[in-house]
Structure formats: C-alpha cells, structure tokens
Amino acid sequence: MVGFFPGFKMPFHAMNTIASRVWRPYGLENVMKTTNGFMLFQFKTEEELHAVLEKGPWMFGGKNIILQQRHPRFKFDKSNLLGFRGSGFGVQGSGFRVQG
C-alpha cells in the first residue's frame, strides 16, 4: 500500500511508530519511505491490506494520510492521487481509500 500526507512531511520515525501500533494487528510487516515523500506499507496478505483500506479514512498524528493499493504501473506522483474519487476528508484516526 502507498501513502502520503498532503501538505505535510511527517518524520519517518513518528509515522513508522504510529503505523506499527495501529496496523500491526492487521498484518503490517514493514514500513518504508521513498525519497519523494511516499510511504510504502507491506502487509502479510492482500486481505489484511484491504481491511485497513476499508476501515479508513485514517489520521496519523492529527494529519490525514492518503492511501492507495499499489499496482505494477503505479507512478509515484502525488498530483495523480490528489484527483481522487470517493469519500470526503472526514477523518477519525483511521486509511483513506483512493480510487483511480
């Protein structure tokens, strides 16, 4: 799963700590950050990843996190994700599904 914080750069340690605490019960195995600010979240199974997406939207440290399942042709370009369709920005501590 790919994620980013629109308009905010969360320190990796803070993001990793929050993601691990909240998503470890959903099978989170690994968290990485790209040089252009995207976060990559690896889950044990695709079903667990979908459970996280379906329970969204999510906030980490009071900031909205935009989430999308990664696919083979995914382009790490935030402008492509900001034109998302789906539910609004209502947030309550939980992943934001982006459909494209």
N, C-alpha and C positions, 0 to 999 in steps of 0.2 A: 504494500500500500504506500502511496506517496502522499505527503502532506506539506503544507506551508502555512505560515501566519501572514495574512495580508497586512502590509504596512508595519510589520514588527519583526525584529530579529531576536528570537528567544535564544539564550545561551544553550549550547548543546547539553551541558550537564543538567540544567533545570528541566529541559524537555525530555531527556532520557529518564530522569528520576520520576517525573510525573507519568510518562507513558508506561514505564515498567510497573509502577504501583497500580495504575488503573487497568492496564490491558494484560498484565501477566496472567490473570485468571482466564482470559480469552485466548491464551496460547501465544502471546507475544514472545518471540525468541531473540530478536535482535533489532537495534535501532542504529541508523547511520545518518550522517548529514552530508549533503553534497556541497561543493564549493559555491554554488549559486543559491544556497539557502533552502533547498528542498530537504525534507526528512524522508527516509525510507524505513518502513516498519515491516519486519518479516514475522509472519505467523506460522505456527505449526501446520495448519490446514487452511484451505480456502474457506471452509465453512466458518472457522473462527474469525477470519478476516471479515467475512460478510456479517457476522454477528456484531462486530464493532461498528461497521458502517450503518447497520440498521438501527443501532441504539443511539445514533447521533441526533442532533449536532453536538459537538464537543467543544469545550473550552479548556485550555491549559493555562494556568496562571492568570485567569481572567481575560485571556485573549482567544478569539475564535481561531480554530485550526481548520483549514480546508483540506479535505481528504478525498482521495480517489484511488480506486483499484488500479494498479499499474498493469499495462498491457504491453506487448512487444514493440509497438510503434509509438509508445509514449514519448512526447517531447517535453523536456524539462524547461518549459516556458510558461511562466505564471500568467502571462496575458491570455493564453489559451484557456486557462482554468477560470479566469475571472468572468467569463461569459457563460457561467454555469446556468443550468436549468434545475429546478427542483425546489425544495422547501426553502424558506427565507432564512434570515440570520438569527432567528430565535435560538438561544443557546442556554443550556443548563448543565454545564460541566460534562458534557458528553460529546464523535466523529461527524463530520459533515460530508454528506454524500454529494459528489459532483458527477453529473451525467453529461456526456459529451457526444 
